[in-house]
Amino acid sequence: MPNPKARHHVYVVLLDSRVTSHRAFVDQNPNLGPDTVCLYVGMTGITPEDRFASHKEGHKANRYVRKYGIRLLPELYERLNPLTYDEAQAAERRLADELRSAGYAVWQR
């Protein structure tokens, strides 16, 4: 039986490479190369699809997702969800670290 408190989700957004024009993004990703795929990793208490739409509409939006967000990458996070709030916080950090280790440029809230 699923845990009723498991209502949170981690999610990953593909970002346009123009995000690399921002110093803060580059500073978080010192090994950034010209062909590096840029991502945003977050967590939410709503569906990833609804959260991505909120970002794009500017509601509690991350500036990089609002301006450079292309689409969700469910193949990178679906297997992890749903989670409790505490599990989602830990999974968000862990997933961001795993993706950086795999060669992606990652912005995490």
Buried (B, 14 or more C-beta within 10 A) or exposed (E): EEEEEBBBBBBBBBBEBEBBEBEEBEEBBEEBEEEBBBBBBBBBEEBBEEBBEBBBEEEEBBEBBBBBBEEBBEEBBBEBBBBBEEBBBBBBBEBBEBBBEEEBBBBBE
